[in-house]
C-alpha cells in the first residue's frame, strides 16, 4: 500500500524525465519566462525609443556587468563541484565548495552595489527614464534572487544531503542562467 | 552528474565566451555585432543547462524545449533590433 502511494506521488509525468527535483525545474521555467518578458521589454524599448535606450545603455558599465558574469559562472562551478563532492560521499569538501560559491554570490552583490552607487552619484535613479525603470526592476529582481539563493545555499549546506544540495544548486544555476541572458541584452546589444 | 573535469571545462568555456562577448560589445555595434553576441549567449546558456544543471540527462524533448525558449527570448531581442534599423 505504502509502495503504491509512494510510486504514485513520485510520478511527475513528463517532469520525471528531468534530472533532480521536478519542482525546481518548474521554477526554472517560470523564472525564464518572467525574465524573458522583462528582456522583451528592453527589446520593445529599443524599437519604440532607440535614442532613450542608447542613452540609458551608454550610462552602464559593460566591464562591471561582464565581471559579474564571470563571478556568477565561477560560483556556478563551485556549487556544481559541491554537488559532485557530495555525490561522491565527501561532505566536508562539499560544504567548502558551497561556502566558496556563497562568497562569490556576496561578491556579485557587492559589484552590483558599486554599480548602483555609481549611478546614484550621477543622479540616475529608477525614475530617470523608462530604460532605468526597467534596468532597476530587472537587475534588482535578479539581485533579490541572489540574496534568496544565498539563504538557500546556507540551508542546504547545513542539511547537506545529496537531494538538498542538488536542489539548492539548481536554484543557484537558474540565477546564473538568467544573468547570462540579462547581461548581453541590457549591457551589450546596441 | 558530470565529472569535475567536465564542469571545469564548461566553466572555462563560459568564462572565455564572456570575455569574447565583452570584447565584441566594445567593438561591434549593429546587427552583426548583436547576432554574434546573442549566438555566444545561446552557447553559454546551453552550457549552463546541459552541464551545470545536467539537462543532457533529460529527454531530447526537454532539451529542445529549453533551447527553443532561449531562442525565443534572444530572437525577440534580435528582431526588435532589426526592426529598429529599418523603421524610420
Interface residues (C-beta under 8 A of the other chain):
Chain A: X14 X17 X18 X19 X20 X28 X29 X32 X33 X36 X39 X40 X42 X43 X44 X46 X47 X50 X62 X63 X66 X69 X70 X73 X74 X76 X77 X80 X81 X83 X84 X87 X170 X173 X174 X176 X177 X180 X181 X183 X184 X185 X187 X188 X189 X190
Chain B: X1 X2 X3 X4 X7 X8 X10 X11 X14 X15 X18 X19 X21 X22 X24 X25 X26 X29 X30 X33 X34 X37 X38 X40 X41 X44 X45 X48 X49 X51 X52 X53 X54 X55 X57 X58 X59 X61 X62 X69 X70 X72 X73 X74 X76 X77 X79 X80 X81 X83 X84 X87
